[in-house]
Amino acid sequence: MALTDLQDMQNHMRETIDQGMKELQAKQGQGGLPAAPAAAKAPPTESPMAAIAPPPPPESEVKAEINQQSQEADKAEAEAGGGAASGPGPNDAAPAAAPVDIEIGQTVDQVTAALGAPQKTVNLGAKKIYVYKDMKITFKDGKVSDVQ
């Protein structure tokens, strides 16, 4: 969701609240609404913290910081994705046209058809673990029970 969309939603919400508060103030004591207490009619008191709080940074600084963090996130995402796709190795199959989905309940045959033979297998009777380059799949009674 774009930042401008979030800001528009926030502004709309504030306008709606302000409109409702003005309506309540105008109709107090009428139509079943109670009259406002005397303290509510007085101007608001300034908090001592508000007087010493630093002013908000300029909008340009905020935009620059958000852009910088976005670029850092994109870079980290590219590095994380780039590590897995660093190029074919001796045990790698040709890249698939679509991503492979491994789901709880799939059989051993379905997993090996999708991913090929595992690099290692651990046979613990009713529990088997297939170890692939970037994941470990646990089968219980011949069906996927966990993927790591």
Secondary structure, DSSP 8 states (H G I E B T S, - for coil): --HHHHHHHHHHHHHHHHHHHHHHHHTTTSTT-----HHHHS-----HHHHHS-----HHHHHHHHHHHHHHHHHHHHHHHHHHTS---TT-----SS-----TT-BHHHHHHHH-S-SEEEEETTEEEEE-SS-EEEEETTEEEEE-
